[in-house]
Amino acid sequence: MAKFFKGLASSGAWACFDEFNRINLEVLSVVAQQVMEIQLAVKAKLRTFTFEGSELRLRPSCNVFITMNPGYAGRSELPDNLKALFNGIVSDLFPGVQLPPP
């Protein structure tokens, strides 16, 4: 994941991880640390920063988004340190339309 995030931060790209809460908790913890390092560098308006032992040029347009479906089997709750890195949005694309029961 570090190589992926290095590319993201240095290119200014965006990434969306779908079904993020299906990743096991050990990996989520590492990802949380890496996302936090990038977000702190962007917030501090740094031009370069050290990430996983490499000095990188930072493009502040980089960002990470996630989707998740909490409550389904096989999904885990996000650790608090990871929840703090993302803003929640609930999507209701078709108000009044209900999904059929599973």
SVG drawing of the C-alpha trace seen along z (x, -y; Angstrom):
<svg xmlns="http://www.w3.org/2000/svg" viewBox="-41 -25 55 37">
<polyline fill="none" stroke="black" stroke-width="0.4" points="0.0,0.0 2.9,-2.4 3.9,-2.4 0.3,-3.1 0.1,-6.1 3.5,-7.4 2.2,-7.6 -1.1,-9.2 0.6,-11.9 3.2,-12.8 0.8,-12.8 -2.1,-14.6 -4.5,-11.9 -7.6,-10.8 -8.5,-7.2 -11.7,-5.5 -11.5,-2.3 -14.8,-0.4 -16.1,1.8 -13.3,0.5 -14.6,2.1 -14.0,5.6 -10.3,5.2 -9.0,7.0 -8.3,4.8 -4.5,5.2 -4.3,3.7 -6.8,1.0 -4.5,-0.1 -1.5,-0.5 -3.7,-2.3 -4.9,-4.7 -1.4,-5.7 -0.4,-6.2 -3.5,-8.3 -3.0,-10.4 0.6,-11.2 -0.5,-12.4 -3.5,-14.4 -1.2,-16.1 1.3,-17.1 -1.5,-18.5 -2.9,-20.4 0.5,-21.8 0.8,-23.0 4.2,-21.2 5.8,-21.0 7.7,-17.9 7.4,-15.4 9.0,-12.1 6.7,-9.2 7.8,-5.6 11.4,-6.6 11.2,-8.5 11.3,-12.2 8.3,-13.0 7.1,-16.1 3.5,-16.6 0.7,-17.6 -2.0,-18.9 -4.9,-17.8 -4.4,-14.2 -7.2,-12.6 -8.6,-9.3 -12.3,-8.4 -13.9,-5.2 -17.2,-3.4 -18.5,-0.9 -21.7,0.9 -21.7,1.3 -23.7,4.0 -23.4,6.7 -21.8,10.0 -18.0,10.0 -17.7,6.2 -15.9,4.8 -16.3,1.5 -13.6,-1.0 -11.1,-1.7 -11.6,-5.1 -8.2,-6.4 -9.5,-5.6 -13.0,-7.0 -11.4,-10.3 -9.8,-10.6 -13.0,-10.5 -16.2,-12.5 -19.4,-10.4 -21.9,-10.8 -25.1,-8.8 -26.4,-8.5 -30.1,-8.2 -30.2,-8.5 -33.9,-7.6 -35.9,-9.0 -39.0,-7.0 -37.8,-3.9 -37.1,-0.9 -34.8,2.0 -36.5,5.4 -35.7,7.5 -32.7,9.9"/>
</svg>
